[in-house]
Amino acid sequence: MSVTVDERVVPPGDDEYLEDAWALKEGIREREGLLKQRRGFFANAYRRATVHCFLDGDDLVGFAAARSDGYILFLAVAPEYRGENYGERLVASVASEAGKASCHARTTNENAIGFYRNLGFTIEREIEDYYEDGTGAYYLRLGDHDRIRDRISELLRGH
């Protein structure tokens, strides 16, 4: 792992890093059984999103693809880069740009739910049979609107 990981934002309509993001997502799917989206769905959503990326040299090591309203479509960090606050910083980047953040997480994905709750997200509702495989999802939103700027600032500072 390099000590120089760079941040980049890819605007909607640009498919730069699409193949790298797909490969990272698929690696996580194979190892962890998560991020099960089909290729066509993933590519279409990626192209419509703003994609916040971390690159170690030419290697994509993390990304968050989000809509303009702060809804996070995909969030992935390479396993060997986890625990270094890249996921937190990706969420903060999305929230800073949109002024808010939200997402869905599988009800069975305790790591994701814990990650988001640790950042200040709250579970707004549960949706049964949300995913194609019949798994339910939680809809999560980044906390109290009055405190969101403070929380984004904390996340960007790495706290």
VMD Tcl script that builds the backbone (N, CA, C; Angstrom):
set m [mol new atoms 477]
animate dup $m
set s [atomselect $m all]
$s set {name element resname resid chain x y z} {
  {N N MET 1 A 0.841 -1.173 0.000}
  {CA C MET 1 A 0.000 0.000 0.000}
  {C C MET 1 A 0.887 1.237 0.000}
  {N N SER 2 A 0.624 2.132 -0.927}
  {CA C SER 2 A 1.386 3.366 -1.062}
  {C C SER 2 A 0.974 4.379 0.000}
  {N N VAL 3 A 1.857 5.303 0.303}
  {CA C VAL 3 A 1.509 6.366 1.233}
  {C C VAL 3 A 0.878 7.551 0.513}
  {N N THR 4 A 0.842 7.502 -0.808}
  {CA C THR 4 A 0.267 8.597 -1.583}
  {C C THR 4 A -0.998 8.126 -2.288}
  {N N VAL 5 A -2.096 8.211 -1.595}
  {CA C VAL 5 A -3.392 7.881 -2.165}
  {C C VAL 5 A -4.059 9.202 -2.504}
  {N N ASP 6 A -4.443 9.351 -3.763}
  {CA C ASP 6 A -5.028 10.600 -4.252}
  {C C ASP 6 A -6.540 10.480 -4.358}
  {N N GLU 7 A -7.194 11.611 -4.146}
  {CA C GLU 7 A -8.652 11.681 -4.261}
  {C C GLU 7 A -8.998 12.339 -5.587}
  {N N ARG 8 A -10.049 11.821 -6.215}
  {CA C ARG 8 A -10.500 12.386 -7.485}
  {C C ARG 8 A -12.017 12.284 -7.550}
  {N N VAL 9 A -12.653 13.238 -8.227}
  {CA C VAL 9 A -14.097 13.207 -8.430}
  {C C VAL 9 A -14.355 13.145 -9.933}
  {N N VAL 10 A -15.139 12.143 -10.341}
  {CA C VAL 10 A -15.485 11.936 -11.744}
  {C C VAL 10 A -16.929 12.400 -11.933}
  {N N PRO 11 A -17.164 13.353 -12.847}
  {CA C PRO 11 A -18.522 13.885 -13.011}
  {C C PRO 11 A -19.460 12.903 -13.713}
  {N N PRO 12 A -20.769 13.122 -13.559}
  {CA C PRO 12 A -21.741 12.280 -14.275}
  {C C PRO 12 A -21.470 12.314 -15.783}
  {N N GLY 13 A -21.723 11.184 -16.424}
  {CA C GLY 13 A -21.525 11.087 -17.865}
  {C C GLY 13 A -20.143 10.629 -18.264}
  {N N ASP 14 A -19.230 10.555 -17.324}
  {CA C ASP 14 A -17.853 10.145 -17.587}
  {C C ASP 14 A -17.676 8.734 -17.040}
  {N N ASP 15 A -17.209 7.828 -17.870}
  {CA C ASP 15 A -17.043 6.456 -17.378}
  {C C ASP 15 A -15.591 6.131 -17.016}
  {N N GLU 16 A -14.806 7.185 -16.737}
  {CA C GLU 16 A -13.446 6.957 -16.263}
  {C C GLU 16 A -13.504 6.116 -14.994}
  {N N TYR 17 A -12.711 5.107 -14.904}
  {CA C TYR 17 A -12.617 4.164 -13.787}
  {C C TYR 17 A -13.790 3.191 -13.705}
  {N N LEU 18 A -14.689 3.204 -14.683}
  {CA C LEU 18 A -15.820 2.263 -14.653}
  {C C LEU 18 A -15.331 0.822 -14.574}
  {N N GLU 19 A -14.408 0.448 -15.425}
  {CA C GLU 19 A -13.910 -0.937 -15.422}
  {C C GLU 19 A -13.205 -1.271 -14.118}
  {N N ASP 20 A -12.446 -0.323 -13.590}
  {CA C ASP 20 A -11.752 -0.541 -12.322}
  {C C ASP 20 A -12.749 -0.668 -11.163}
  {N N ALA 21 A -13.796 0.174 -11.196}
  {CA C ALA 21 A -14.823 0.111 -10.143}
  {C C ALA 21 A -15.558 -1.225 -10.213}
  {N N TRP 22 A -15.880 -1.677 -11.425}
  {CA C TRP 22 A -16.544 -2.966 -11.591}
  {C C TRP 22 A -15.656 -4.079 -11.036}
  {N N ALA 23 A -14.363 -4.049 -11.358}
  {CA C ALA 23 A -13.441 -5.089 -10.885}
  {C C ALA 23 A -13.340 -5.071 -9.359}
  {N N LEU 24 A -13.266 -3.890 -8.752}
  {CA C LEU 24 A -13.202 -3.790 -7.287}
  {C C LEU 24 A -14.484 -4.343 -6.672}
  {N N LYS 25 A -15.629 -3.925 -7.201}
  {CA C LYS 25 A -16.920 -4.400 -6.707}
  {C C LYS 25 A -17.039 -5.915 -6.837}
  {N N GLU 26 A -16.651 -6.446 -7.974}
  {CA C GLU 26 A -16.749 -7.894 -8.196}
  {C C GLU 26 A -15.823 -8.676 -7.268}
  {N N GLY 27 A -14.642 -8.142 -6.993}
  {CA C GLY 27 A -13.743 -8.788 -6.040}
  {C C GLY 27 A -14.370 -8.865 -4.654}
  {N N ILE 28 A -15.038 -7.796 -4.252}
  {CA C ILE 28 A -15.722 -7.783 -2.949}
  {C C ILE 28 A -16.893 -8.760 -2.973}
  {N N ARG 29 A -17.631 -8.791 -4.073}
  {CA C ARG 29 A -18.756 -9.733 -4.194}
  {C C ARG 29 A -18.270 -11.170 -4.041}
  {N N GLU 30 A -17.179 -11.500 -4.714}
  {CA C GLU 30 A -16.657 -12.871 -4.659}
  {C C GLU 30 A -16.173 -13.239 -3.257}
  {N N ARG 31 A -15.503 -12.310 -2.572}
  {CA C ARG 31 A -14.946 -12.590 -1.243}
  {C C ARG 31 A -15.988 -12.517 -0.132}
  {N N GLU 32 A -16.919 -11.546 -0.253}
  {CA C GLU 32 A -17.796 -11.254 0.869}
  {C C GLU 32 A -19.275 -11.510 0.596}
  {N N GLY 33 A -19.616 -11.829 -0.655}
  {CA C GLY 33 A -21.016 -12.083 -0.989}
  {C C GLY 33 A -21.877 -10.833 -0.982}
  {N N LEU 34 A -21.267 -9.668 -1.204}
  {CA C LEU 34 A -21.975 -8.385 -1.192}
  {C C LEU 34 A -21.855 -7.726 -2.562}
  {N N LEU 35 A -22.544 -6.598 -2.726}
  {CA C LEU 35 A -22.472 -5.825 -3.967}
  {C C LEU 35 A -22.797 -6.704 -5.171}
  {N N LYS 36 A -23.995 -7.240 -5.189}
  {CA C LYS 36 A -24.396 -8.246 -6.167}
  {C C LYS 36 A -25.048 -7.691 -7.434}
  {N N GLN 37 A -24.880 -6.410 -7.705}
  {CA C GLN 37 A -25.528 -5.801 -8.855}
  {C C GLN 37 A -25.066 -6.428 -10.170}
  {N N ARG 38 A -25.975 -6.424 -11.135}
  {CA C ARG 38 A -25.632 -6.900 -12.481}
  {C C ARG 38 A -24.831 -5.835 -13.216}
  {N N ARG 39 A -24.063 -6.274 -14.172}
  {CA C ARG 39 A -23.144 -5.396 -14.918}
  {C C ARG 39 A -23.870 -4.211 -15.567}
  {N N GLY 40 A -24.958 -4.466 -16.281}
  {CA C GLY 40 A -25.666 -3.391 -16.972}
  {C C GLY 40 A -26.219 -2.351 -16.006}
  {N N PHE 41 A -26.808 -2.812 -14.918}
  {CA C PHE 41 A -27.346 -1.910 -13.899}
  {C C PHE 41 A -26.224 -1.068 -13.303}
  {N N PHE 42 A -25.134 -1.733 -12.943}
  {CA C PHE 42 A -23.996 -1.043 -12.345}
  {C C PHE 42 A -23.455 0.022 -13.289}
  {N N ALA 43 A -23.221 -0.337 -14.553}
  {CA C ALA 43 A -22.636 0.601 -15.518}
  {C C ALA 43 A -23.549 1.802 -15.751}
  {N N ASN 44 A -24.843 1.566 -15.892}
  {CA C ASN 44 A -25.777 2.676 -16.106}
  {C C ASN 44 A -25.811 3.612 -14.910}
  {N N ALA 45 A -25.878 3.055 -13.709}
  {CA C ALA 45 A -25.914 3.879 -12.501}
  {C C ALA 45 A -24.603 4.641 -12.335}
  {N N TYR 46 A -23.476 3.989 -12.603}
  {CA C TYR 46 A -22.159 4.617 -12.487}
  {C C TYR 46 A -22.079 5.832 -13.405}
  {N N ARG 47 A -22.512 5.664 -14.637}
  {CA C ARG 47 A -22.426 6.762 -15.611}
  {C C ARG 47 A -23.317 7.948 -15.249}
  {N N ARG 48 A -24.389 7.715 -14.520}
  {CA C ARG 48 A -25.296 8.801 -14.126}
  {C C ARG 48 A -24.852 9.480 -12.831}
  {N N ALA 49 A -23.919 8.868 -12.137}
  {CA C ALA 49 A -23.514 9.335 -10.808}
  {C C ALA 49 A -22.274 10.226 -10.863}
  {N N THR 50 A -22.085 10.964 -9.780}
  {CA C THR 50 A -20.786 11.570 -9.497}
  {C C THR 50 A -20.028 10.510 -8.714}
  {N N VAL 51 A -18.803 10.232 -9.128}
  {CA C VAL 51 A -18.036 9.156 -8.497}
  {C C VAL 51 A -16.833 9.753 -7.776}
  {N N HIS 52 A -16.820 9.566 -6.482}
  {CA C HIS 52 A -15.728 10.022 -5.626}
  {C C HIS 52 A -14.771 8.835 -5.501}
  {N N CYS 53 A -13.496 9.070 -5.828}
  {CA C CYS 53 A -12.537 7.961 -5.919}
  {C C CYS 53 A -11.296 8.214 -5.086}
  {N N PHE 54 A -10.680 7.115 -4.671}
  {CA C PHE 54 A -9.331 7.136 -4.125}
  {C C PHE 54 A -8.476 6.252 -5.010}
  {N N LEU 55 A -7.305 6.790 -5.399}
  {CA C LEU 55 A -6.387 6.085 -6.286}
  {C C LEU 55 A -5.022 5.985 -5.624}
  {N N ASP 56 A -4.471 4.788 -5.662}
  {CA C ASP 56 A -3.106 4.554 -5.225}
  {C C ASP 56 A -2.309 4.358 -6.501}
  {N N GLY 57 A -1.654 5.411 -6.946}
  {CA C GLY 57 A -1.041 5.379 -8.274}
  {C C GLY 57 A -2.154 5.301 -9.303}
  {N N ASP 58 A -2.116 4.258 -10.128}
  {CA C ASP 58 A -3.167 4.045 -11.133}
  {C C ASP 58 A -4.256 3.104 -10.643}
  {N N ASP 59 A -4.133 2.606 -9.426}
  {CA C ASP 59 A -5.080 1.613 -8.907}
  {C C ASP 59 A -6.217 2.267 -8.132}
  {N N LEU 60 A -7.456 1.968 -8.532}
  {CA C LEU 60 A -8.630 2.427 -7.802}
  {C C LEU 60 A -8.744 1.582 -6.540}
  {N N VAL 61 A -8.726 2.241 -5.381}
  {CA C VAL 61 A -8.770 1.503 -4.117}
  {C C VAL 61 A -10.045 1.762 -3.324}
  {N N GLY 62 A -10.847 2.713 -3.796}
  {CA C GLY 62 A -12.123 2.978 -3.156}
  {C C GLY 62 A -12.933 3.946 -3.990}
  {N N PHE 63 A -14.257 3.796 -3.917}
  {CA C PHE 63 A -15.111 4.736 -4.644}
  {C C PHE 63 A -16.496 4.773 -4.020}
  {N N ALA 64 A -17.144 5.913 -4.201}
  {CA C ALA 64 A -18.547 6.086 -3.845}
  {C C ALA 64 A -19.212 6.736 -5.051}
  {N N ALA 65 A -20.201 6.059 -5.610}
  {CA C ALA 65 A -20.984 6.606 -6.715}
  {C C ALA 65 A -22.285 7.118 -6.117}
  {N N ALA 66 A -22.573 8.404 -6.343}
  {CA C ALA 66 A -23.732 9.015 -5.692}
  {C C ALA 66 A -24.510 9.905 -6.650}
  {N N ARG 67 A -25.815 9.976 -6.405}
  {CA C ARG 67 A -26.664 10.898 -7.148}
  {C C ARG 67 A -26.445 12.313 -6.616}
  {N N SER 68 A -26.965 13.289 -7.322}
  {CA C SER 68 A -26.791 14.690 -6.911}
  {C C SER 68 A -27.498 15.002 -5.598}
  {N N ASP 69 A -28.490 14.183 -5.210}
  {CA C ASP 69 A -29.196 14.404 -3.945}
  {C C ASP 69 A -28.501 13.738 -2.754}
  {N N GLY 70 A -27.301 13.178 -2.976}
  {CA C GLY 70 A -26.540 12.572 -1.894}
  {C C GLY 70 A -26.838 11.102 -1.647}
  {N N TYR 71 A -27.698 10.518 -2.480}
  {CA C TYR 71 A -27.996 9.093 -2.327}
  {C C TYR 71 A -26.807 8.288 -2.854}
  {N N ILE 72 A -26.223 7.464 -1.996}
  {CA C ILE 72 A -25.042 6.666 -2.360}
  {C C ILE 72 A -25.510 5.370 -3.013}
  {N N LEU 73 A -25.197 5.240 -4.286}
  {CA C LEU 73 A -25.570 4.049 -5.045}
  {C C LEU 73 A -24.637 2.886 -4.745}
  {N N PHE 74 A -23.349 3.164 -4.695}
  {CA C PHE 74 A -22.332 2.142 -4.452}
  {C C PHE 74 A -21.224 2.751 -3.603}
  {N N LEU 75 A -20.742 1.972 -2.670}
  {CA C LEU 75 A -19.589 2.358 -1.866}
  {C C LEU 75 A -18.731 1.119 -1.717}
  {N N ALA 76 A -17.462 1.234 -2.101}
  {CA C ALA 76 A -16.557 0.086 -1.998}
  {C C ALA 76 A -15.150 0.573 -1.689}
  {N N VAL 77 A -14.492 -0.130 -0.779}
  {CA C VAL 77 A -13.091 0.123 -0.460}
  {C C VAL 77 A -12.393 -1.233 -0.480}
  {N N ALA 78 A -11.272 -1.295 -1.179}
  {CA C ALA 78 A -10.501 -2.533 -1.251}
  {C C ALA 78 A -10.166 -3.002 0.162}
  {N N PRO 79 A -10.293 -4.302 0.431}
  {CA C PRO 79 A -10.061 -4.816 1.792}
  {C C PRO 79 A -8.737 -4.383 2.412}
  {N N GLU 80 A -7.687 -4.335 1.629}
  {CA C GLU 80 A -6.380 -3.976 2.183}
  {C C GLU 80 A -6.261 -2.481 2.516}
  {N N TYR 81 A -7.251 -1.675 2.152}
  {CA C TYR 81 A -7.256 -0.245 2.452}
  {C C TYR 81 A -8.297 0.118 3.510}
  {N N ARG 82 A -9.017 -0.863 3.999}
  {CA C ARG 82 A -10.022 -0.604 5.025}
  {C C ARG 82 A -9.343 -0.279 6.342}
  {N N GLY 83 A -10.043 0.465 7.178}
  {CA C GLY 83 A -9.492 0.865 8.459}
  {C C GLY 83 A -8.606 2.093 8.371}
  {N N GLU 84 A -8.520 2.698 7.194}
  {CA C GLU 84 A -7.698 3.898 6.989}
  {C C GLU 84 A -8.557 5.138 6.754}
  {N N ASN 85 A -9.853 5.049 7.059}
  {CA C ASN 85 A -10.819 6.148 6.927}
  {C C ASN 85 A -11.178 6.519 5.489}
  {N N TYR 86 A -10.867 5.670 4.520}
  {CA C TYR 86 A -11.242 5.987 3.136}
  {C C TYR 86 A -12.756 5.936 2.949}
  {N N GLY 87 A -13.409 4.950 3.522}
  {CA C GLY 87 A -14.869 4.873 3.418}
  {C C GLY 87 A -15.529 6.087 4.039}
  {N N GLU 88 A -15.067 6.469 5.211}
  {CA C GLU 88 A -15.610 7.640 5.891}
  {C C GLU 88 A -15.409 8.889 5.059}
  {N N ARG 89 A -14.214 9.030 4.485}
  {CA C ARG 89 A -13.910 10.218 3.678}
  {C C ARG 89 A -14.726 10.239 2.388}
  {N N LEU 90 A -15.006 9.079 1.818}
  {CA C LEU 90 A -15.855 9.034 0.624}
  {C C LEU 90 A -17.269 9.498 0.958}
  {N N VAL 91 A -17.812 8.997 2.059}
  {CA C VAL 91 A -19.153 9.420 2.486}
  {C C VAL 91 A -19.157 10.917 2.771}
  {N N ALA 92 A -18.124 11.417 3.441}
  {CA C ALA 92 A -18.041 12.844 3.752}
  {C C ALA 92 A -17.982 13.678 2.481}
  {N N SER 93 A -17.268 13.208 1.488}
  {CA C SER 93 A -17.176 13.928 0.220}
  {C C SER 93 A -18.536 14.019 -0.454}
  {N N VAL 94 A -19.269 12.910 -0.455}
  {CA C VAL 94 A -20.630 12.903 -1.022}
  {C C VAL 94 A -21.521 13.866 -0.251}
  {N N ALA 95 A -21.504 13.763 1.080}
  {CA C ALA 95 A -22.364 14.591 1.927}
  {C C ALA 95 A -21.998 16.066 1.825}
  {N N SER 96 A -20.724 16.357 1.705}
  {CA C SER 96 A -20.285 17.738 1.587}
  {C C SER 96 A -20.791 18.347 0.291}
  {N N GLU 97 A -20.722 17.591 -0.785}
  {CA C GLU 97 A -21.165 18.083 -2.087}
  {C C GLU 97 A -22.686 18.247 -2.143}
  {N N ALA 98 A -23.428 17.297 -1.602}
  {CA C ALA 98 A -24.895 17.306 -1.705}
  {C C ALA 98 A -25.575 17.985 -0.508}
  {N N GLY 99 A -24.854 18.144 0.593}
  {CA C GLY 99 A -25.454 18.692 1.804}
  {C C GLY 99 A -26.213 17.663 2.608}
  {N N LYS 100 A -26.183 16.423 2.155}
  {CA C LYS 100 A -26.839 15.318 2.854}
  {C C LYS 100 A -26.345 14.013 2.240}
  {N N ALA 101 A -26.692 12.901 2.892}
  {CA C ALA 101 A -26.322 11.590 2.356}
  {C C ALA 101 A -27.340 10.562 2.822}
  {N N SER 102 A -27.613 9.601 1.951}
  {CA C SER 102 A -28.503 8.492 2.281}
  {C C SER 102 A -28.094 7.292 1.447}
  {N N CYS 103 A -28.617 6.123 1.824}
  {CA C CYS 103 A -28.294 4.900 1.099}
  {C C CYS 103 A -29.234 3.785 1.545}
  {N N HIS 104 A -29.125 2.658 0.880}
  {CA C HIS 104 A -29.752 1.418 1.322}
  {C C HIS 104 A -28.635 0.444 1.689}
  {N N ALA 105 A -28.892 -0.393 2.667}
  {CA C ALA 105 A -27.957 -1.459 3.043}
  {C C ALA 105 A -28.769 -2.718 3.319}
  {N N ARG 106 A -28.224 -3.838 2.904}
  {CA C ARG 106 A -28.881 -5.118 3.180}
  {C C ARG 106 A -29.088 -5.282 4.681}
  {N N THR 107 A -30.240 -5.769 5.060}
  {CA C THR 107 A -30.511 -5.995 6.486}
  {C C THR 107 A -29.550 -7.026 7.073}
  {N N THR 108 A -28.964 -7.848 6.221}
  {CA C THR 108 A -28.030 -8.877 6.665}
  {C C THR 108 A -26.578 -8.398 6.702}
  {N N ASN 109 A -26.316 -7.201 6.219}
  {CA C ASN 109 A -24.945 -6.694 6.136}
  {C C ASN 109 A -24.609 -5.880 7.392}
  {N N GLU 110 A -24.294 -6.605 8.459}
  {CA C GLU 110 A -24.030 -5.962 9.743}
  {C C GLU 110 A -22.838 -5.008 9.691}
  {N N ASN 111 A -21.830 -5.330 8.877}
  {CA C ASN 111 A -20.671 -4.439 8.778}
  {C C ASN 111 A -21.065 -3.091 8.187}
  {N N ALA 112 A -21.847 -3.109 7.111}
  {CA C ALA 112 A -22.270 -1.847 6.484}
  {C C ALA 112 A -23.165 -1.052 7.430}
  {N N ILE 113 A -24.091 -1.725 8.062}
  {CA C ILE 113 A -25.010 -1.035 8.975}
  {C C ILE 113 A -24.220 -0.397 10.119}
  {N N GLY 114 A -23.278 -1.133 10.681}
  {CA C GLY 114 A -22.434 -0.584 11.743}
  {C C GLY 114 A -21.583 0.584 11.259}
  {N N PHE 115 A -21.042 0.461 10.054}
  {CA C PHE 115 A -20.234 1.527 9.459}
  {C C PHE 115 A -21.054 2.810 9.342}
  {N N TYR 116 A -22.232 2.697 8.733}
  {CA C TYR 116 A -23.071 3.886 8.530}
  {C C TYR 116 A -23.566 4.469 9.856}
  {N N ARG 117 A -23.951 3.616 10.774}
  {CA C ARG 117 A -24.437 4.120 12.071}
  {C C ARG 117 A -23.309 4.836 12.819}
  {N N ASN 118 A -22.100 4.310 12.732}
  {CA C ASN 118 A -20.946 4.949 13.349}
  {C C ASN 118 A -20.709 6.353 12.787}
  {N N LEU 119 A -21.071 6.564 11.534}
  {CA C LEU 119 A -20.908 7.879 10.910}
  {C C LEU 119 A -22.051 8.835 11.241}
  {N N GLY 120 A -23.083 8.327 11.899}
  {CA C GLY 120 A -24.206 9.185 12.259}
  {C C GLY 120 A -25.464 8.952 11.442}
  {N N PHE 121 A -25.450 7.938 10.582}
  {CA C PHE 121 A -26.651 7.597 9.827}
  {C C PHE 121 A -27.674 6.971 10.774}
  {N N THR 122 A -28.929 7.189 10.472}
  {CA C THR 122 A -30.007 6.539 11.207}
  {C C THR 122 A -30.819 5.691 10.241}
  {N N ILE 123 A -31.360 4.600 10.756}
  {CA C ILE 123 A -32.240 3.753 9.944}
  {C C ILE 123 A -33.607 4.418 9.933}
  {N N GLU 124 A -34.045 4.774 8.739}
  {CA C GLU 124 A -35.331 5.454 8.582}
  {C C GLU 124 A -36.479 4.456 8.410}
  {N N ARG 125 A -36.185 3.363 7.693}
  {CA C ARG 125 A -37.223 2.347 7.489}
  {C C ARG 125 A -36.592 1.066 6.951}
  {N N GLU 126 A -37.353 -0.016 7.086}
  {CA C GLU 126 A -36.960 -1.314 6.544}
  {C C GLU 126 A -37.869 -1.633 5.359}
  {N N ILE 127 A -37.276 -2.173 4.307}
  {CA C ILE 127 A -38.017 -2.517 3.100}
  {C C ILE 127 A -37.793 -4.004 2.838}
  {N N GLU 128 A -38.862 -4.774 2.884}
  {CA C GLU 128 A -38.757 -6.203 2.623}
  {C C GLU 128 A -38.552 -6.454 1.135}
  {N N ASP 129 A -37.855 -7.534 0.805}
  {CA C ASP 129 A -37.641 -7.953 -0.590}
  {C C ASP 129 A -37.108 -6.832 -1.480}
  {N N TYR 130 A -36.229 -6.019 -0.965}
  {CA C TYR 130 A -35.707 -4.876 -1.720}
  {C C TYR 130 A -34.781 -5.330 -2.852}
  {N N TYR 131 A -33.949 -6.303 -2.554}
  {CA C TYR 131 A -32.964 -6.755 -3.538}
  {C C TYR 131 A -33.518 -7.901 -4.373}
  {N N GLU 132 A -32.923 -8.063 -5.541}
  {CA C GLU 132 A -33.367 -9.080 -6.493}
  {C C GLU 132 A -33.400 -10.483 -5.891}
  {N N ASP 133 A -32.508 -10.757 -4.953}
  {CA C ASP 133 A -32.461 -12.085 -4.330}
  {C C ASP 133 A -33.446 -12.231 -3.169}
  {N N GLY 134 A -34.294 -11.217 -2.955}
  {CA C GLY 134 A -35.312 -11.282 -1.915}
  {C C GLY 134 A -34.886 -10.746 -0.563}
  {N N THR 135 A -33.625 -10.337 -0.442}
  {CA C THR 135 A -33.137 -9.790 0.820}
  {C C THR 135 A -33.743 -8.409 1.056}
  {N N GLY 136 A -34.039 -8.112 2.304}
  {CA C GLY 136 A -34.549 -6.801 2.675}
  {C C GLY 136 A -33.436 -5.782 2.807}
  {N N ALA 137 A -33.844 -4.521 2.916}
  {CA C ALA 137 A -32.876 -3.431 3.055}
  {C C ALA 137 A -33.357 -2.438 4.097}
  {N N TYR 138 A -32.391 -1.753 4.668}
  {CA C TYR 138 A -32.676 -0.587 5.490}
  {C C TYR 138 A -32.376 0.638 4.636}
  {N N TYR 139 A -33.230 1.638 4.756}
  {CA C TYR 139 A -32.936 2.946 4.176}
  {C C TYR 139 A -32.320 3.771 5.290}
  {N N LEU 140 A -31.108 4.255 5.065}
  {CA C LEU 140 A -30.376 5.016 6.075}
  {C C LEU 140 A -30.151 6.445 5.585}
  {N N ARG 141 A -30.170 7.363 6.525}
  {CA C ARG 141 A -29.961 8.773 6.213}
  {C C ARG 141 A -28.997 9.350 7.233}
  {N N LEU 142 A -28.136 10.238 6.760}
  {CA C LEU 142 A -27.165 10.862 7.649}
  {C C LEU 142 A -27.873 11.836 8.564}
  {N N GLY 143 A -27.992 11.417 9.804}
  {CA C GLY 143 A -28.525 12.074 10.970}
  {C C GLY 143 A -29.297 13.365 10.893}
  {N N ASP 144 A -29.243 14.043 11.974}
  {CA C ASP 144 A -29.966 15.263 12.261}
  {C C ASP 144 A -29.531 16.378 11.302}
  {N N HIS 145 A -30.471 16.945 10.593}
  {CA C HIS 145 A -30.163 17.987 9.611}
  {C C HIS 145 A -29.445 19.184 10.233}
  {N N ASP 146 A -29.767 19.519 11.478}
  {CA C ASP 146 A -29.137 20.668 12.128}
  {C C ASP 146 A -27.656 20.430 12.421}
  {N N ARG 147 A -27.260 19.181 12.523}
  {CA C ARG 147 A -25.863 18.874 12.869}
  {C C ARG 147 A -25.066 18.343 11.689}
  {N N ILE 148 A -25.639 18.284 10.506}
  {CA C ILE 148 A -24.970 17.614 9.394}
  {C C ILE 148 A -23.668 18.306 8.999}
  {N N ARG 149 A -23.631 19.630 8.981}
  {CA C ARG 149 A -22.396 20.325 8.615}
  {C C ARG 149 A -21.261 19.977 9.583}
  {N N ASP 150 A -21.577 19.945 10.881}
  {CA C ASP 150 A -20.563 19.593 11.871}
  {C C ASP 150 A -20.062 18.172 11.647}
  {N N ARG 151 A -20.974 17.248 11.373}
  {CA C ARG 151 A -20.585 15.845 11.184}
  {C C ARG 151 A -19.743 15.684 9.925}
  {N N ILE 152 A -20.108 16.362 8.843}
  {CA C ILE 152 A -19.323 16.299 7.604}
  {C C ILE 152 A -17.918 16.832 7.865}
  {N N SER 153 A -17.841 17.936 8.565}
  {CA C SER 153 A -16.543 18.526 8.893}
  {C C SER 153 A -15.703 17.547 9.709}
  {N N GLU 154 A -16.310 16.890 10.698}
  {CA C GLU 154 A -15.603 15.892 11.503}
  {C C GLU 154 A -15.090 14.752 10.630}
  {N N LEU 155 A -15.938 14.278 9.721}
  {CA C LEU 155 A -15.555 13.161 8.855}
  {C C LEU 155 A -14.403 13.549 7.940}
  {N N LEU 156 A -14.462 14.753 7.400}
  {CA C LEU 156 A -13.409 15.194 6.499}
  {C C LEU 156 A -12.073 15.382 7.235}
  {N N ARG 157 A -12.156 15.727 8.524}
  {CA C ARG 157 A -10.930 15.866 9.327}
  {C C ARG 157 A -10.424 14.517 9.826}
  {N N GLY 158 A -11.227 13.457 9.609}
  {CA C GLY 158 A -10.790 12.127 10.029}
  {C C GLY 158 A -11.153 11.780 11.446}
  {N N HIS 159 A -12.167 12.422 12.036}
  {CA C HIS 159 A -12.595 12.122 13.415}
  {C C HIS 159 A -13.793 11.231 13.408}
}
mol reanalyze $m
mol bondsrecalc $m
mol representation Tube
mol addrep $m
